[in-house]
Amino acid sequence: DTAVSQTPKYLVTQMGNDKSIKCEQNLGHDTMYWYKQDSKKFLKIMFSYNNKELIINETVPNRFSPKSPDKAHLNLHINSLELGDSAVYFCASSQVPGTSYNEQFFGPGTRLTVL
Amino acid sequence: GESVGLHLPTLSVQEGDNSIINCAYSNSASDYFIWYKQESGKGPQFIIDIRSNMDKRQGQRVTVLLNKTVKHLSLQIAATQPGDSAVYFCADARETSGSRLTFGEGTQLTVNP
């Protein structure tokens, strides 16, 4: 059984387009995340939602808009795609963020290529 | 000329040898340190974590050492196997920021048969 799944796995699109990446977790976790991994493998958090509420919003262009229809899903919508958006985007989930570290489970990633 | 592409630190070891992957951190307020493994084409996978009030923690074939004096973290892999070939990341977290992870630069481990 897939714990954290993302669709699509690959996304190739033209500059200026709008696209969405979907994420679903079946672990019963309350918290979900989006990370961006650049070509040098540097991994940086973008957003985090806890039970559908935004709790982490890093310095990300407002062209990126996360949406959480329920606590098992966190989608990422990107408007007006730019060349610099090309990267691998990872979704992750963990139990409720509290006063202790909770292991994060990552999805397989979505490789976005903007032409 | 200018080089392009990945510039990850790399470590190459022979199968069966022990591997040591190092990580330096700067945030003295971190409460946890975590090691993740990322195989090619996959997402990062949790390996082991250590609280900031500990010096050492052991798992199956892995040991994490924490030296707070010099802000250094290491991951030791015993009897390295080809399946250990991956990029390894250290990350830190603070209790007050919930599960926010700050990842360090990865290290590419290659195990030669």
Interface residues (C-beta under 8 A of the other chain):
Chain A: V4 T31 Y33 S39 K40 K41 F42 L43 K44 I45 S48 N50 I55 I56 F90 A92 S94 P97 G98 T99 S100 Y101 N102 E103 Q104 F105 F106 G107 P108 G109
Chain B: G5 L6 H7 L8 D31 Y32 I34 Q38 G41 K42 G43 P44 Q45 F46 D49 V87 F89 A93 E95 S97 G98 S99 R100 L101 T102 F103 E105 G106
